[in-house]
Amino acid sequence: MAWYHSWQRWYWKIRKPITLGVRAIVTDEQKGVLLIRHTYVEGWYLPGGGVERGESFFAAARRELLEECGVLAGKIRLCHLFYSEREGKRDHIALFHITDGRIDEKRARNDGEVAEMQFFQWDQLPDDLSPATLRRLEEFRNQAFQEDRW
């Protein structure tokens, strides 16, 4: 899986495609916030992924949560829209908040992409959060999205 991710980044730098993506902040009053660790990059991230052809941002967020984490998203709210050129592509990212997600681990896809998922209390977030994830969580907690760049 890691070689494929490296190849994709090389391709994106040459072609600079326009892509659409989603990320989700899944919260639970008792458990905290849901984060995932991928098999192909270091650190903890918000769950999410790409928007497929013909799919809305909302539908993509629901699908990615179900595939990656087995989360059935109920209430879903758009928080902010972002733009990123970090990986060589022109990526538009919609950030959502889900408050009443139910976990059905049997429904999560086990394709080797997600190494681990875990809820963290807000005052006990892991030290190795990706920088963008840390920024998004801080903005979310302050309810003030200052940046348009991911």
N, C-alpha and C positions, 0 to 999 in steps of 0.2 A: 504494500500500500504506500509506503514512503517513497519508492521510486516513481510511482505514478504521480504523486503530488509534486515532486520535483520536476517531472516532465511537463505537467500542466503549467507550472510557474514559468518555465522557459517558453512555452508556446504563447502564454498570455503576454509576455514581454515583447514578443515579435508582432503578434496580431492585434493586441490591445482591444479585445472584444468588450462590448457593453454587456454587463451581466446584472442580474437582479438577485438579491439575496434577502434573507430574513434572519433575525435573531430574536430570542424570546427571553424575557425575564419572568420566570415562573416562581411565584411566591406562595408561601403557606405560613399562616400566622404562627404556628407552633414550630415548624421545621426550618423556616428561613427561606433562602433562595437556592434554586437548583442550578448546579454547574456541572459541566462535563469535561472529561479529559479525553483527547483524541489519541489514537495509536500512532499518528504520523507527525505530531508536533508536541512540544513541551508546553506545560501549563494548563490552567483551567479556563474554560470558555463558557459563554452562554450558548445553549443549544440553538441550532439553526442550520441553514443551508441554502441551496439555490432554489429559485423559482423556476418551475418547468414551463415549457411552452403551453399557452392556453390557461395557465393557472393564475389565480389572483394572489396577491401578497398574503391575504388572510388564509386562503386555502393552503398555501405553501407553508405557513407557520404551523398550522394544525398538522399537516402531513409530516413535516420534519420532526415535530415533537413526538408524534406517534412512532415514527420510524426509529429515531435515535434513542428515545427514552421510554417509550410506552406510555406517554402522557396523553390522555384524552382531554383536549382543551375545551373548556366551556366558555366562560366569559373571556373575550379577547379584546384588548384595547390598543390602538396604535399610539405609541409614545412619541416617535420622532422618525424622520427620514434623514439618512446620511449618504455621503459619497466617499468613495475610497479608490485610490490608485496604488495602494500599497503592494499588491501582488502583481502589478503590471497590467491589470485589466481596469476598465472603467466600471466600477461596481456601485450600484445603488442599493442601499440596505434599509429595510424597514424594521424598526425595533418595536416589539409588542410587549404588553404586560398581560399575563394570565394569572388570575387569582383563584380559580376553582378547578384546577387541573386534577384529574384522577390518574393515578399510576396503575397501569396494567402491564407488568413486566413481560408477560407472555406475548404481548403485541409488539414489543420492541424488536426491530430488525437486528439480528446478530451477525453483521457482515464484517466485523473486525475494524470498523471505523471508530467506534466509541470504546475506550478502554475502561472507563469508569464514570458513573454519575452519582452525585451526592448532593443532599441539601446541606447548606451551611448557615449557621446563625450569622446575622449581620455583623456582630462584633467578633466573629471567629472565622472570617474569610481566609482562604489559604494564601500563603505568601507568594506562591507562584501563579497568581492570576495573570492573564495576558494584560498588557498595558491598556488596550482598548476596552477590555471587559471591566477593568477597574474604573476607567473613566465613565463608562456607561452606568455602572452601579452607583457611583458617587452622584452623577447627574440625576439618576432616577430617585435616589433617596432625598435629594434636595428639590426634586420636582422642578429642575431648571436645566434644560438641555441648551447649553451655550454654543456648542460646536455643531457644524454641519458636516464635518469631516470625521470619518470613523476613526 
